[in-house]
Amino acid sequence: MESGWKTHNGKRFFYADYSDLDMDHEKLALENDRVDAMIRAEREGSVLAITNVENTVATREIMDILKKSAFRTKPYIIRHAVLGVSGIRKILADSIIRFSGQPIRLFDDMESAKEWLVED
C-alpha cells in the first residue's frame, strides 16, 4: 500500500506508508515531505490519518523527521492511528505523542486502526 487517501465505512482518511524502510531516513524524509504537503492542503481540523512504520527502525534521524511532521500537521489532524510500534519503540512513540499534542493511538493491525479512526 502506498501513501494516499483511502476510505473505510464511507469515511475518508489519509494513509501514510513509511513501512519497510529499515533505517533509510532519506527515503522516509522524501515521502514525509510529500505526505505533509497533502495533509496541509486540507482544511484545518479535518484529517483522519493512519501512519504505518512497520519494519522501519526508529533511528535518531527518523524520529526527528516524525517529530517535525507531527508538529507541522497538528492543526489538520483530528485523529491519528499509528501501526507498527512495539517494544522499546513504544517509549519513543510516547515522546512524539506528548510532543505533538495530537490525538494519536497505537495499533497492532490495520483493521483495528481503521475502526477506531472512523468511529463517532
C-alpha positions in Angstrom: 0.0 0.0 0.0 1.3 3.4 -0.7 0.6 6.8 0.9 -2.6 8.5 -0.2 -6.3 9.0 0.5 -8.4 5.9 1.4 -11.9 5.3 2.7 -13.3 3.0 5.4 -17.0 2.7 6.2 -17.7 5.7 4.0 -15.2 8.0 5.8 -12.1 9.4 4.1 -8.7 9.1 5.8 -5.1 9.6 4.9 -2.7 6.6 4.9 1.0 7.5 5.3 3.1 4.5 4.4 6.6 4.6 6.0 6.7 0.8 6.3 9.7 -1.4 5.3 12.2 1.5 5.1 14.6 -0.1 7.7 16.9 2.8 8.5 16.6 4.8 5.2 15.9 8.2 6.7 16.4 9.9 3.3 13.7 7.9 1.7 11.4 8.5 4.7 12.1 12.2 4.5 11.2 12.4 0.9 7.9 10.5 1.4 7.2 12.6 4.6 7.5 15.9 2.7 5.0 14.6 0.1 2.7 13.3 2.8 2.8 16.5 4.9 2.1 18.6 1.8 -1.1 16.6 1.0 -2.3 16.8 4.6 -1.6 20.5 4.8 -3.6 21.1 1.6 -6.7 20.1 3.6 -8.9 22.2 5.9 -7.5 22.5 9.4 -9.2 20.1 11.9 -10.4 17.8 9.1 -7.9 14.9 8.6 -8.2 11.4 9.9 -4.8 9.7 9.5 -3.1 6.3 9.7 0.7 6.1 9.7 2.4 2.7 9.2 6.0 2.4 10.4 6.2 -1.4 10.4 9.8 -2.6 9.7 11.2 0.9 9.9 13.9 1.4 12.5 13.5 4.4 14.9 16.8 6.0 14.4 17.5 9.5 15.7 17.1 10.9 12.2 13.8 9.1 11.6 12.5 10.2 15.0 13.4 13.8 14.3 11.6 13.7 10.9 8.5 12.2 12.5 8.5 14.8 15.4 8.7 17.7 12.9 6.0 16.2 10.8 3.7 15.8 13.9 4.2 19.4 14.8 3.6 20.7 11.2 0.4 18.6 10.7 -1.1 19.0 14.2 -3.6 21.7 13.1 -5.0 19.4 10.4 -5.3 16.1 12.3 -8.4 15.2 14.3 -7.5 11.5 14.9 -4.2 9.7 14.2 -3.6 5.9 14.3 -0.1 4.5 14.2 0.8 0.9 13.1 4.0 -1.0 13.7 5.2 0.3 17.0 6.2 -2.3 19.6 8.7 -2.9 22.4 11.0 -0.1 23.2 9.7 1.8 20.3 6.5 2.5 22.2 8.5 4.7 24.6 9.8 6.7 21.6 6.3 6.9 20.2 5.0 8.2 23.5 7.6 11.1 23.3 6.3 12.0 19.8 2.7 11.8 21.1 3.5 14.1 24.0 5.5 16.5 21.8 2.9 16.8 19.1 -0.2 17.1 21.3 -2.1 15.1 18.6 -4.8 12.6 19.4 -2.6 9.6 18.5 -3.3 6.0 19.3 -1.0 2.9 18.6 -2.4 -0.2 17.0 -1.1 -3.7 16.1 -3.3 -4.2 13.0 -4.8 -2.1 10.2 -8.4 -3.2 10.8 -8.5 -2.1 14.4 -6.8 1.2 13.5 -9.4 1.9 10.7 -12.3 1.0 13.0 -11.1 3.4 15.8 -10.3 6.1 13.3 -13.8 6.3 11.8 -15.9 5.6 14.9 -18.1 8.5 16.0 
